[in-house]
Amino acid sequence: MYKNIREECGVFGIYGDAASDALTHTYLALYALQHRGQESCGIAVNDDGVISYYRDVGLVPEVFTSERLQQLGSGQMAVGHVRHAYDGVNTRTNAQPLVVRHVKGTLAIAHNGNITNAAQLKETLEMQGAIFHTTTNTEVMGHIIIKERLESNSIEEALEKTMSRVTGAYSLVIMSPSKLIAARDPVGFRPLCMGKMGESVIFASESCALDAIGAEFVRDIEPGEIVVVNKDGIRSIRTHVRGERGLCVFEFIYFARPDSVIEGVSVHAARLEAGRLLAKDHPVQADVVIGVPDSGLDAALGFSQESGIPYGVGFIKNRYVGRSFIQPTKAQRETTLGIKLNAVSETVKNKRVVLVDDSIVRGTTSGRIVRLLRNAGAAEVHMRVSAPPFRHPCYFGTSIDNRENLIANKMSVEDIKKKIGVDSLGYLSVEDVAKIAKCKFCVGCFTGTYPLPEPNPIPKSKHEKKLSEV
């Protein structure tokens, strides 16, 4: 929770009828998806073909006050987005949904993922006269969709052609004046599901958003599938469906909410299984098992169930330290973790502690967490990690650092153990991470083998910033 890994973005869309309250449902759904992005958010509403929108930097309740929601008005369709700035550029301009007005109408696009050939496509488009206003590769995709729309019979046909030109990760929800369209890249890096609520059809990054508004889960959108909803009903386009599967494994380990179901698998159950496998592979004599909030808690419970070591609450998380918390000096930055997280001395004092977390990136934060336990009186700290060691970067929308900054790429397990100050250290194996859920994962950040080719490096002289958007 306190590392450099960052959540993915969240997308949502609803196609209702004249009596539906699409705006309110979208607002509530974004609340449920807030964990996927806390840096900006936005909603676009369609009222009889007229699309209005608002987006800004901030959390959902900060951006969408009651006055702002009233100004947006009502509509039968809506799309929403919560954003994590994967490229490090977090401005109002980069917030989504991206709304594009063109000769054949208006589109609102919400995107989760990273287009790996976005920089090359952008350079080609700029040479053809295209003008860009953001640093997001969502805008690159928007330009291509509009360009293809001029030579296509429909927006879904234009999207179908666009998917032949772009590579990488994308789960999309697109709203035109008369249609709501969802699409998922042919590998299926990012989750996307469909639900129903009465006569309304809904698309969301996670099923927890459906639960939040009382909708019923129908199914996952297949990798490569395009689903179109309009007044004539629901239609599926399967031109790009190739039967491939490469869901990001960190959806189960870290990103998704425990109450979500992805690819038919409970996220909570997958994390429990990760903890059980850790206990089998890395047993230890200890008095209590604790987890690092929030994504380490379920794996810690699984470790406890398998090992028989009692589970305890080892940390209290301060949920009132928001995104605007300021740390102007190095000394203050060093103490930030103690403000966000505090060890429960009653649980760990004079005890041999098993500490379960989801990952170790650079090792700095893990070392501070271990010191919190030592200061609270822990006699021993044995760390167990519910993911294999990070040795390779991610190109598909996860902010896993470059190889040079990944501690497991520079140190052995024994050296990492010494650096972070634990008595023992064990990681989940690559073989076991494949067992936590019955679906095929992308594990490129562990193995260096990806479902798609690694993108070519972009010369800095041509592109000051790496184009990416989640």
GURO-67288 format. One record per residue (C-alpha): x negated, y, z; residue number from 1. Coordinates in steps of 0.02 Angstrom, whole numbers. Layout:
N
<rec c1="X" c2="Y" c3="Z" num="NUM"/>
...
***
This chain:
470
<rec c1="0" c2="0" c3="0" num="1"/>
<rec c1="-144" c2="119" c3="33" num="2"/>
<rec c1="-260" c2="72" c3="-108" num="3"/>
<rec c1="-294" c2="138" c3="-282" num="4"/>
<rec c1="-172" c2="17" c3="-362" num="5"/>
<rec c1="-19" c2="116" c3="-407" num="6"/>
<rec c1="159" c2="65" c3="-440" num="7"/>
<rec c1="230" c2="57" c3="-614" num="8"/>
<rec c1="366" c2="173" c3="-673" num="9"/>
<rec c1="549" c2="130" c3="-660" num="10"/>
<rec c1="680" c2="147" c3="-797" num="11"/>
<rec c1="869" c2="141" c3="-790" num="12"/>
<rec c1="1013" c2="160" c3="-913" num="13"/>
<rec c1="1201" c2="145" c3="-904" num="14"/>
<rec c1="1334" c2="139" c3="-1040" num="15"/>
<rec c1="1505" c2="168" c3="-964" num="16"/>
<rec c1="1677" c2="229" c3="-1013" num="17"/>
<rec c1="1771" c2="391" c3="-990" num="18"/>
<rec c1="1810" c2="348" c3="-809" num="19"/>
<rec c1="1633" c2="299" c3="-759" num="20"/>
<rec c1="1518" c2="410" c3="-657" num="21"/>
<rec c1="1356" c2="377" c3="-750" num="22"/>
<rec c1="1260" c2="518" c3="-667" num="23"/>
<rec c1="1295" c2="463" c3="-488" num="24"/>
<rec c1="1254" c2="282" c3="-528" num="25"/>
<rec c1="1090" c2="334" c3="-610" num="26"/>
<rec c1="1043" c2="442" c3="-461" num="27"/>
<rec c1="1075" c2="300" c3="-338" num="28"/>
<rec c1="981" c2="176" c3="-448" num="29"/>
<rec c1="828" c2="289" c3="-455" num="30"/>
<rec c1="830" c2="292" c3="-266" num="31"/>
<rec c1="817" c2="102" c3="-271" num="32"/>
<rec c1="674" c2="112" c3="-396" num="33"/>
<rec c1="579" c2="251" c3="-306" num="34"/>
<rec c1="442" c2="128" c3="-254" num="35"/>
<rec c1="391" c2="114" c3="-437" num="36"/>
<rec c1="345" c2="298" c3="-451" num="37"/>
<rec c1="342" c2="442" c3="-329" num="38"/>
<rec c1="265" c2="580" c3="-434" num="39"/>
<rec c1="408" c2="639" c3="-545" num="40"/>
<rec c1="582" c2="588" c3="-599" num="41"/>
<rec c1="719" c2="637" c3="-719" num="42"/>
<rec c1="895" c2="600" c3="-781" num="43"/>
<rec c1="977" c2="629" c3="-951" num="44"/>
<rec c1="1167" c2="625" c3="-963" num="45"/>
<rec c1="1272" c2="599" c3="-1119" num="46"/>
<rec c1="1445" c2="679" c3="-1120" num="47"/>
<rec c1="1535" c2="637" c3="-1283" num="48"/>
<rec c1="1373" c2="646" c3="-1383" num="49"/>
<rec c1="1301" c2="801" c3="-1298" num="50"/>
<rec c1="1143" c2="758" c3="-1201" num="51"/>
<rec c1="1088" c2="867" c3="-1055" num="52"/>
<rec c1="942" c2="828" c3="-941" num="53"/>
<rec c1="833" c2="881" c3="-797" num="54"/>
<rec c1="664" c2="819" c3="-739" num="55"/>
<rec c1="530" c2="882" c3="-622" num="56"/>
<rec c1="386" c2="834" c3="-510" num="57"/>
<rec c1="440" c2="759" c3="-344" num="58"/>
<rec c1="542" c2="621" c3="-264" num="59"/>
<rec c1="721" c2="586" c3="-317" num="60"/>
<rec c1="805" c2="682" c3="-173" num="61"/>
<rec c1="683" c2="827" c3="-194" num="62"/>
<rec c1="718" c2="846" c3="-379" num="63"/>
<rec c1="904" c2="807" c3="-382" num="64"/>
<rec c1="989" c2="913" c3="-252" num="65"/>
<rec c1="1178" c2="917" c3="-247" num="66"/>
<rec c1="1174" c2="1084" c3="-340" num="67"/>
<rec c1="1064" c2="1011" c3="-476" num="68"/>
<rec c1="1177" c2="860" c3="-497" num="69"/>
<rec c1="1328" c2="973" c3="-514" num="70"/>
<rec c1="1239" c2="1074" c3="-647" num="71"/>
<rec c1="1203" c2="916" c3="-747" num="72"/>
<rec c1="1389" c2="876" c3="-747" num="73"/>
<rec c1="1470" c2="711" c3="-793" num="74"/>
<rec c1="1453" c2="591" c3="-938" num="75"/>
<rec c1="1486" c2="416" c3="-999" num="76"/>
<rec c1="1303" c2="370" c3="-1026" num="77"/>
<rec c1="1142" c2="411" c3="-937" num="78"/>
<rec c1="959" c2="361" c3="-926" num="79"/>
<rec c1="841" c2="390" c3="-781" num="80"/>
<rec c1="656" c2="374" c3="-743" num="81"/>
<rec c1="537" c2="378" c3="-596" num="82"/>
<rec c1="356" c2="403" c3="-644" num="83"/>
<rec c1="183" c2="358" c3="-584" num="84"/>
<rec c1="52" c2="458" c3="-678" num="85"/>
<rec c1="-61" c2="316" c3="-737" num="86"/>
<rec c1="-166" c2="442" c3="-833" num="87"/>
<rec c1="-187" c2="553" c3="-679" num="88"/>
<rec c1="-93" c2="698" c3="-761" num="89"/>
<rec c1="62" c2="735" c3="-659" num="90"/>
<rec c1="155" c2="887" c3="-723" num="91"/>
<rec c1="336" c2="931" c3="-756" num="92"/>
<rec c1="299" c2="924" c3="-942" num="93"/>
<rec c1="250" c2="741" c3="-927" num="94"/>
<rec c1="404" c2="693" c3="-827" num="95"/>
<rec c1="533" c2="581" c3="-910" num="96"/>
<rec c1="654" c2="545" c3="-990" num="97"/>
<rec c1="577" c2="622" c3="-1144" num="98"/>
<rec c1="715" c2="710" c3="-1241" num="99"/>
<rec c1="685" c2="730" c3="-1427" num="100"/>
<rec c1="795" c2="833" c3="-1543" num="101"/>
<rec c1="779" c2="793" c3="-1727" num="102"/>
<rec c1="871" c2="812" c3="-1891" num="103"/>
<rec c1="980" c2="658" c3="-1862" num="104"/>
<rec c1="1023" c2="691" c3="-1680" num="105"/>
<rec c1="951" c2="685" c3="-1504" num="106"/>
<rec c1="863" c2="545" c3="-1411" num="107"/>
<rec c1="820" c2="522" c3="-1228" num="108"/>
<rec c1="678" c2="396" c3="-1199" num="109"/>
<rec c1="623" c2="318" c3="-1034" num="110"/>
<rec c1="466" c2="210" c3="-1041" num="111"/>
<rec c1="370" c2="97" c3="-923" num="112"/>
<rec c1="202" c2="32" c3="-983" num="113"/>
<rec c1="49" c2="84" c3="-1081" num="114"/>
<rec c1="29" c2="89" c3="-1270" num="115"/>
<rec c1="-149" c2="33" c3="-1302" num="116"/>
<rec c1="-162" c2="105" c3="-1479" num="117"/>
<rec c1="-78" c2="271" c3="-1432" num="118"/>
<rec c1="-234" c2="377" c3="-1459" num="119"/>
<rec c1="-263" c2="309" c3="-1634" num="120"/>
<rec c1="-79" c2="333" c3="-1678" num="121"/>
<rec c1="-80" c2="509" c3="-1609" num="122"/>
<rec c1="-232" c2="557" c3="-1712" num="123"/>
<rec c1="-145" c2="495" c3="-1870" num="124"/>
<rec c1="16" c2="587" c3="-1827" num="125"/>
<rec c1="-79" c2="749" c3="-1792" num="126"/>
<rec c1="-164" c2="737" c3="-1961" num="127"/>
<rec c1="10" c2="728" c3="-2035" num="128"/>
<rec c1="64" c2="887" c3="-1945" num="129"/>
<rec c1="142" c2="818" c3="-1785" num="130"/>
<rec c1="134" c2="930" c3="-1631" num="131"/>
<rec c1="122" c2="858" c3="-1456" num="132"/>
<rec c1="176" c2="941" c3="-1294" num="133"/>
<rec c1="128" c2="807" c3="-1167" num="134"/>
<rec c1="-17" c2="690" c3="-1130" num="135"/>
<rec c1="98" c2="538" c3="-1125" num="136"/>
<rec c1="99" c2="399" c3="-1252" num="137"/>
<rec c1="288" c2="396" c3="-1234" num="138"/>
<rec c1="286" c2="551" c3="-1344" num="139"/>
<rec c1="180" c2="457" c3="-1472" num="140"/>
<rec c1="312" c2="321" c3="-1478" num="141"/>
<rec c1="448" c2="453" c3="-1492" num="142"/>
<rec c1="363" c2="531" c3="-1644" num="143"/>
<rec c1="351" c2="363" c3="-1730" num="144"/>
<rec c1="533" c2="320" c3="-1693" num="145"/>
<rec c1="591" c2="485" c3="-1768" num="146"/>
<rec c1="479" c2="464" c3="-1919" num="147"/>
<rec c1="547" c2="290" c3="-1950" num="148"/>
<rec c1="725" c2="352" c3="-1919" num="149"/>
<rec c1="715" c2="463" c3="-2072" num="150"/>
<rec c1="697" c2="307" c3="-2180" num="151"/>
<rec c1="811" c2="191" c3="-2081" num="152"/>
<rec c1="998" c2="163" c3="-2067" num="153"/>
<rec c1="1003" c2="169" c3="-1877" num="154"/>
<rec c1="901" c2="209" c3="-1724" num="155"/>
<rec c1="885" c2="25" c3="-1680" num="156"/>
<rec c1="814" c2="-11" c3="-1853" num="157"/>
<rec c1="689" c2="131" c3="-1827" num="158"/>
<rec c1="641" c2="57" c3="-1658" num="159"/>
<rec c1="620" c2="-114" c3="-1737" num="160"/>
<rec c1="497" c2="-40" c3="-1862" num="161"/>
<rec c1="408" c2="57" c3="-1725" num="162"/>
<rec c1="378" c2="-102" c3="-1627" num="163"/>
<rec c1="280" c2="-167" c3="-1776" num="164"/>
<rec c1="161" c2="-19" c3="-1763" num="165"/>
<rec c1="130" c2="-2" c3="-1576" num="166"/>
<rec c1="36" c2="-123" c3="-1463" num="167"/>
<rec c1="30" c2="-137" c3="-1275" num="168"/>
<rec c1="158" c2="-137" c3="-1137" num="169"/>
<rec c1="328" c2="-55" c3="-1146" num="170"/>
<rec c1="498" c2="-77" c3="-1070" num="171"/>
<rec c1="611" c2="55" c3="-1146" num="172"/>
<rec c1="783" c2="126" c3="-1120" num="173"/>
<rec c1="837" c2="242" c3="-1261" num="174"/>
<rec c1="997" c2="344" c3="-1270" num="175"/>
<rec c1="1066" c2="420" c3="-1430" num="176"/>
<rec c1="1230" c2="518" c3="-1442" num="177"/>
<rec c1="1326" c2="355" c3="-1467" num="178"/>
<rec c1="1215" c2="210" c3="-1411" num="179"/>
<rec c1="1113" c2="144" c3="-1267" num="180"/>
<rec c1="965" c2="36" c3="-1319" num="181"/>
<rec c1="845" c2="-69" c3="-1214" num="182"/>
<rec c1="685" c2="-149" c3="-1278" num="183"/>
<rec c1="540" c2="-247" c3="-1209" num="184"/>
<rec c1="369" c2="-274" c3="-1287" num="185"/>
<rec c1="338" c2="-446" c3="-1368" num="186"/>
<rec c1="228" c2="-504" c3="-1223" num="187"/>
<rec c1="344" c2="-443" c3="-1086" num="188"/>
<rec c1="216" c2="-357" c3="-974" num="189"/>
<rec c1="347" c2="-254" c3="-883" num="190"/>
<rec c1="513" c2="-318" c3="-816" num="191"/>
<rec c1="682" c2="-261" c3="-883" num="192"/>
<rec c1="852" c2="-334" c3="-842" num="193"/>
<rec c1="1033" c2="-310" c3="-893" num="194"/>
<rec c1="1185" c2="-299" c3="-780" num="195"/>
<rec c1="1370" c2="-260" c3="-785" num="196"/>
<rec c1="1487" c2="-163" c3="-674" num="197"/>
<rec c1="1666" c2="-171" c3="-735" num="198"/>
<rec c1="1657" c2="-116" c3="-916" num="199"/>
<rec c1="1489" c2="-30" c3="-894" num="200"/>
<rec c1="1328" c2="-107" c3="-961" num="201"/>
<rec c1="1168" c2="-70" c3="-865" num="202"/>
<rec c1="982" c2="-90" c3="-894" num="203"/>
<rec c1="852" c2="-75" c3="-755" num="204"/>
<rec c1="671" c2="-113" c3="-716" num="205"/>
<rec c1="722" c2="-217" c3="-566" num="206"/>
<rec c1="879" c2="-305" c3="-506" num="207"/>
<rec c1="873" c2="-208" c3="-342" num="208"/>
<rec c1="937" c2="-57" c3="-440" num="209"/>
<rec c1="1090" c2="-159" c3="-492" num="210"/>
<rec c1="1120" c2="-209" c3="-311" num="211"/>
<rec c1="1111" c2="-27" c3="-257" num="212"/>
<rec c1="1262" c2="22" c3="-363" num="213"/>
<rec c1="1361" c2="-139" c3="-343" num="214"/>
<rec c1="1325" c2="-206" c3="-517" num="215"/>
<rec c1="1311" c2="-388" c3="-565" num="216"/>
<rec c1="1149" c2="-459" c3="-636" num="217"/>
<rec c1="1175" c2="-535" c3="-808" num="218"/>
<rec c1="1002" c2="-582" c3="-873" num="219"/>
<rec c1="825" c2="-524" c3="-908" num="220"/>
<rec c1="789" c2="-442" c3="-1075" num="221"/>
<rec c1="676" c2="-561" c3="-1169" num="222"/>
<rec c1="502" c2="-508" c3="-1224" num="223"/>
<rec c1="518" c2="-430" c3="-1397" num="224"/>
<rec c1="707" c2="-412" c3="-1385" num="225"/>
<rec c1="807" c2="-256" c3="-1428" num="226"/>
<rec c1="981" c2="-243" c3="-1352" num="227"/>
<rec c1="1103" c2="-114" c3="-1422" num="228"/>
<rec c1="1262" c2="-59" c3="-1333" num="229"/>
<rec c1="1394" c2="51" c3="-1416" num="230"/>
<rec c1="1584" c2="60" c3="-1434" num="231"/>
<rec c1="1581" c2="-104" c3="-1531" num="232"/>
<rec c1="1500" c2="-201" c3="-1389" num="233"/>
<rec c1="1328" c2="-278" c3="-1358" num="234"/>
<rec c1="1210" c2="-336" c3="-1494" num="235"/>
<rec c1="1039" c2="-419" c3="-1482" num="236"/>
<rec c1="900" c2="-397" c3="-1612" num="237"/>
<rec c1="767" c2="-532" c3="-1598" num="238"/>
<rec c1="648" c2="-492" c3="-1741" num="239"/>
<rec c1="501" c2="-472" c3="-1622" num="240"/>
<rec c1="545" c2="-615" c3="-1504" num="241"/>
<rec c1="400" c2="-738" c3="-1520" num="242"/>
<rec c1="424" c2="-841" c3="-1363" num="243"/>
<rec c1="269" c2="-766" c3="-1281" num="244"/>
<rec c1="264" c2="-728" c3="-1095" num="245"/>
<rec c1="138" c2="-618" c3="-1006" num="246"/>
<rec c1="224" c2="-532" c3="-860" num="247"/>
<rec c1="104" c2="-433" c3="-751" num="248"/>
<rec c1="69" c2="-545" c3="-602" num="249"/>
<rec c1="66" c2="-394" c3="-489" num="250"/>
<rec c1="253" c2="-372" c3="-508" num="251"/>
<rec c1="266" c2="-520" c3="-389" num="252"/>
<rec c1="113" c2="-482" c3="-283" num="253"/>
<rec c1="135" c2="-296" c3="-259" num="254"/>
<rec c1="244" c2="-187" c3="-370" num="255"/>
<rec c1="421" c2="-252" c3="-360" num="256"/>
<rec c1="536" c2="-240" c3="-210" num="257"/>
<rec c1="551" c2="-403" c3="-112" num="258"/>
<rec c1="740" c2="-407" c3="-140" num="259"/>
<rec c1="722" c2="-404" c3="-330" num="260"/>
<rec c1="735" c2="-558" c3="-441" num="261"/>
<rec c1="621" c2="-560" c3="-594" num="262"/>
<rec c1="622" c2="-696" c3="-727" num="263"/>
<rec c1="739" c2="-795" c3="-615" num="264"/>
<rec c1="618" c2="-791" c3="-468" num="265"/>
<rec c1="641" c2="-703" c3="-301" num="266"/>
<rec c1="497" c2="-583" c3="-269" num="267"/>
<rec c1="511" c2="-621" c3="-83" num="268"/>
<rec c1="499" c2="-808" c3="-116" num="269"/>
<rec c1="347" c2="-784" c3="-229" num="270"/>
<rec c1="255" c2="-687" c3="-94" num="271"/>
<rec c1="298" c2="-817" c3="36" num="272"/>
<rec c1="225" c2="-949" c3="-78" num="273"/>
<rec c1="66" c2="-847" c3="-101" num="274"/>
<rec c1="45" c2="-843" c3="87" num="275"/>
<rec c1="75" c2="-1030" c3="102" num="276"/>
<rec c1="-55" c2="-1066" c3="-30" num="277"/>
<rec c1="-179" c2="-952" c3="58" num="278"/>
<rec c1="-153" c2="-1046" c3="220" num="279"/>
<rec c1="-188" c2="-1212" c3="133" num="280"/>
<rec c1="-344" c2="-1151" c3="43" num="281"/>
<rec c1="-417" c2="-1043" c3="182" num="282"/>
<rec c1="-365" c2="-1113" c3="352" num="283"/>
<rec c1="-428" c2="-1029" c3="509" num="284"/>
<rec c1="-411" c2="-1045" c3="698" num="285"/>
<rec c1="-317" c2="-890" c3="756" num="286"/>
<rec c1="-185" c2="-825" c3="876" num="287"/>
<rec c1="-77" c2="-714" c3="767" num="288"/>
<rec c1="-43" c2="-675" c3="582" num="289"/>
<rec c1="-4" c2="-497" c3="530" num="290"/>
<rec c1="26" c2="-413" c3="362" num="291"/>
<rec c1="-18" c2="-242" c3="293" num="292"/>
<rec c1="145" c2="-149" c3="254" num="293"/>
<rec c1="234" c2="-166" c3="142" num="294"/>
<rec c1="182" c2="-293" c3="11" num="295"/>
<rec c1="72" c2="-394" c3="129" num="296"/>
<rec c1="212" c2="-434" c3="250" num="297"/>
<rec c1="298" c2="-574" c3="153" num="298"/>
<rec c1="133" c2="-661" c3="114" num="299"/>
<rec c1="86" c2="-649" c3="299" num="300"/>
<rec c1="251" c2="-732" c3="344" num="301"/>
<rec c1="215" c2="-871" c3="220" num="302"/>
<rec c1="41" c2="-895" c3="294" num="303"/>
<rec c1="117" c2="-907" c3="467" num="304"/>
<rec c1="248" c2="-1034" c3="413" num="305"/>
<rec c1="119" c2="-1147" c3="331" num="306"/>
<rec c1="-16" c2="-1132" c3="464" num="307"/>
<rec c1="93" c2="-1133" c3="618" num="308"/>
<rec c1="5" c2="-978" c3="684" num="309"/>
<rec c1="134" c2="-856" c3="757" num="310"/>
<rec c1="184" c2="-706" c3="650" num="311"/>
<rec c1="173" c2="-535" c3="731" num="312"/>
<rec c1="201" c2="-352" c3="691" num="313"/>
<rec c1="24" c2="-285" c3="681" num="314"/>
<rec c1="52" c2="-113" c3="606" num="315"/>
<rec c1="180" c2="25" c3="614" num="316"/>
<rec c1="196" c2="125" c3="455" num="317"/>
<rec c1="238" c2="310" c3="466" num="318"/>
<rec c1="374" c2="330" c3="334" num="319"/>
<rec c1="381" c2="518" c3="356" num="320"/>
<rec c1="212" c2="553" c3="276" num="321"/>
<rec c1="269" c2="598" c3="101" num="322"/>
<rec c1="184" c2="636" c3="-61" num="323"/>
<rec c1="154" c2="819" c3="-12" num="324"/>
<rec c1="42" c2="776" c3="136" num="325"/>
<rec c1="-112" c2="887" c3="115" num="326"/>
<rec c1="-290" c2="834" c3="156" num="327"/>
<rec c1="-402" c2="985" c3="121" num="328"/>
<rec c1="-562" c2="922" c3="203" num="329"/>
<rec c1="-661" c2="761" c3="200" num="330"/>
<rec c1="-635" c2="736" c3="387" num="331"/>
<rec c1="-447" c2="748" c3="366" num="332"/>
<rec c1="-450" c2="628" c3="219" num="333"/>
<rec c1="-545" c2="503" c3="327" num="334"/>
<rec c1="-408" c2="507" c3="458" num="335"/>
<rec c1="-261" c2="500" c3="338" num="336"/>
<rec c1="-244" c2="312" c3="353" num="337"/>
<rec c1="-226" c2="327" c3="542" num="338"/>
<rec c1="-81" c2="445" c3="517" num="339"/>
<rec c1="5" c2="332" c3="391" num="340"/>
<rec c1="-33" c2="169" c3="479" num="341"/>
<rec c1="-62" c2="126" c3="661" num="342"/>
<rec c1="-108" c2="-42" c3="739" num="343"/>
<rec c1="3" c2="-117" c3="874" num="344"/>
<rec c1="-118" c2="-152" c3="1016" num="345"/>
<rec c1="5" c2="-266" c3="1107" num="346"/>
<rec c1="3" c2="-384" c3="957" num="347"/>
<rec c1="-184" c2="-391" c3="923" num="348"/>
<rec c1="-277" c2="-352" c3="1084" num="349"/>
<rec c1="-400" c2="-490" c3="1134" num="350"/>
<rec c1="-331" c2="-601" c3="996" num="351"/>
<rec c1="-399" c2="-687" c3="842" num="352"/>
<rec c1="-304" c2="-601" c3="703" num="353"/>
<rec c1="-266" c2="-659" c3="525" num="354"/>
<rec c1="-243" c2="-501" c3="421" num="355"/>
<rec c1="-150" c2="-528" c3="257" num="356"/>
<rec c1="-153" c2="-397" c3="119" num="357"/>
<rec c1="-112" c2="-401" c3="-66" num="358"/>
<rec c1="-281" c2="-348" c3="-136" num="359"/>
<rec c1="-451" c2="-268" c3="-110" num="360"/>
<rec c1="-499" c2="-139" c3="-241" num="361"/>
<rec c1="-650" c2="-37" c3="-187" num="362"/>
<rec c1="-655" c2="-101" c3="-9" num="363"/>
<rec c1="-650" c2="70" c3="73" num="364"/>
<rec c1="-469" c2="62" c3="132" num="365"/>
<rec c1="-484" c2="-120" c3="185" num="366"/>
<rec c1="-632" c2="-72" c3="294" num="367"/>
<rec c1="-531" c2="65" c3="378" num="368"/>
<rec c1="-385" c2="-53" c3="411" num="369"/>
<rec c1="-504" c2="-177" c3="492" num="370"/>
<rec c1="-574" c2="-39" c3="602" num="371"/>
<rec c1="-398" c2="4" c3="658" num="372"/>
<rec c1="-379" c2="-175" c3="720" num="373"/>
<rec c1="-550" c2="-177" c3="804" num="374"/>
<rec c1="-510" c2="-13" c3="892" num="375"/>
<rec c1="-344" c2="-87" c3="949" num="376"/>
<rec c1="-439" c2="-228" c3="1033" num="377"/>
<rec c1="-436" c2="-372" c3="908" num="378"/>
<rec c1="-564" c2="-504" c3="957" num="379"/>
<rec c1="-582" c2="-572" c3="780" num="380"/>
<rec c1="-514" c2="-518" c3="611" num="381"/>
<rec c1="-496" c2="-646" c3="472" num="382"/>
<rec c1="-437" c2="-567" c3="310" num="383"/>
<rec c1="-335" c2="-662" c3="181" num="384"/>
<rec c1="-291" c2="-584" c3="13" num="385"/>
<rec c1="-136" c2="-640" c3="-84" num="386"/>
<rec c1="-220" c2="-607" c3="-252" num="387"/>
<rec c1="-384" c2="-662" c3="-333" num="388"/>
<rec c1="-530" c2="-539" c3="-336" num="389"/>
<rec c1="-515" c2="-392" c3="-459" num="390"/>
<rec c1="-658" c2="-402" c3="-582" num="391"/>
<rec c1="-585" c2="-321" c3="-739" num="392"/>
<rec c1="-483" c2="-166" c3="-782" num="393"/>
<rec c1="-301" c2="-167" c3="-835" num="394"/>
<rec c1="-253" c2="-88" c3="-1003" num="395"/>
<rec c1="-66" c2="-113" c3="-990" num="396"/>
<rec c1="-5" c2="14" c3="-865" num="397"/>
<rec c1="-81" c2="-32" c3="-697" num="398"/>
<rec c1="-207" c2="89" c3="-622" num="399"/>
<rec c1="-338" c2="-43" c3="-582" num="400"/>
<rec c1="-506" c2="44" c3="-591" num="401"/>
<rec c1="-648" c2="14" c3="-713" num="402"/>
<rec c1="-769" c2="-129" c3="-683" num="403"/>
<rec c1="-903" c2="-18" c3="-604" num="404"/>
<rec c1="-788" c2="31" c3="-461" num="405"/>
<rec c1="-715" c2="-140" c3="-422" num="406"/>
<rec c1="-801" c2="-211" c3="-268" num="407"/>
<rec c1="-778" c2="-392" c3="-321" num="408"/>
<rec c1="-870" c2="-355" c3="-482" num="409"/>
<rec c1="-1023" c2="-297" c3="-385" num="410"/>
<rec c1="-1024" c2="-405" c3="-229" num="411"/>
<rec c1="-1001" c2="-585" c3="-178" num="412"/>
<rec c1="-862" c2="-635" c3="-58" num="413"/>
<rec c1="-991" c2="-648" c3="80" num="414"/>
<rec c1="-1054" c2="-471" c3="44" num="415"/>
<rec c1="-877" c2="-402" c3="39" num="416"/>
<rec c1="-843" c2="-485" c3="206" num="417"/>
<rec c1="-990" c2="-394" c3="282" num="418"/>
<rec c1="-947" c2="-228" c3="203" num="419"/>
<rec c1="-768" c2="-221" c3="266" num="420"/>
<rec c1="-815" c2="-294" c3="435" num="421"/>
<rec c1="-712" c2="-454" c3="446" num="422"/>
<rec c1="-758" c2="-621" c3="524" num="423"/>
<rec c1="-701" c2="-718" c3="371" num="424"/>
<rec c1="-625" c2="-678" c3="201" num="425"/>
<rec c1="-522" c2="-783" c3="82" num="426"/>
<rec c1="-437" c2="-741" c3="-83" num="427"/>
<rec c1="-296" c2="-830" c3="-173" num="428"/>
<rec c1="-371" c2="-925" c3="-319" num="429"/>
<rec c1="-328" c2="-893" c3="-502" num="430"/>
<rec c1="-259" c2="-1070" c3="-510" num="431"/>
<rec c1="-145" c2="-1040" c3="-361" num="432"/>
<rec c1="-83" c2="-869" c3="-415" num="433"/>
<rec c1="-7" c2="-957" c3="-566" num="434"/>
<rec c1="96" c2="-1063" c3="-446" num="435"/>
<rec c1="186" c2="-925" c3="-352" num="436"/>
<rec c1="325" c2="-914" c3="-483" num="437"/>
<rec c1="383" c2="-1019" c3="-628" num="438"/>
<rec c1="337" c2="-900" c3="-767" num="439"/>
<rec c1="181" c2="-860" c3="-868" num="440"/>
<rec c1="79" c2="-711" c3="-807" num="441"/>
<rec c1="-49" c2="-591" c3="-872" num="442"/>
<rec c1="-199" c2="-616" c3="-757" num="443"/>
<rec c1="-325" c2="-516" c3="-859" num="444"/>
<rec c1="-377" c2="-409" c3="-710" num="445"/>
<rec c1="-441" c2="-569" c3="-627" num="446"/>
<rec c1="-509" c2="-667" c3="-776" num="447"/>
<rec c1="-547" c2="-540" c3="-913" num="448"/>
<rec c1="-435" c2="-638" c3="-1032" num="449"/>
<rec c1="-285" c2="-537" c3="-1090" num="450"/>
<rec c1="-129" c2="-579" c3="-1191" num="451"/>
<rec c1="-179" c2="-442" c3="-1314" num="452"/>
<rec c1="-351" c2="-384" c3="-1376" num="453"/>
<rec c1="-439" c2="-254" c3="-1269" num="454"/>
<rec c1="-414" c2="-81" c3="-1344" num="455"/>
<rec c1="-559" c2="4" c3="-1431" num="456"/>
<rec c1="-639" c2="143" c3="-1327" num="457"/>
<rec c1="-584" c2="319" c3="-1376" num="458"/>
<rec c1="-726" c2="443" c3="-1413" num="459"/>
<rec c1="-715" c2="582" c3="-1282" num="460"/>
<rec c1="-757" c2="712" c3="-1413" num="461"/>
<rec c1="-591" c2="674" c3="-1496" num="462"/>
<rec c1="-484" c2="644" c3="-1343" num="463"/>
<rec c1="-519" c2="732" c3="-1181" num="464"/>
<rec c1="-401" c2="620" c3="-1085" num="465"/>
<rec c1="-348" c2="441" c3="-1108" num="466"/>
<rec c1="-169" c2="440" c3="-1169" num="467"/>
<rec c1="-63" c2="333" c3="-1058" num="468"/>
<rec c1="110" c2="335" c3="-980" num="469"/>
<rec c1="202" c2="219" c3="-865" num="470"/>
***
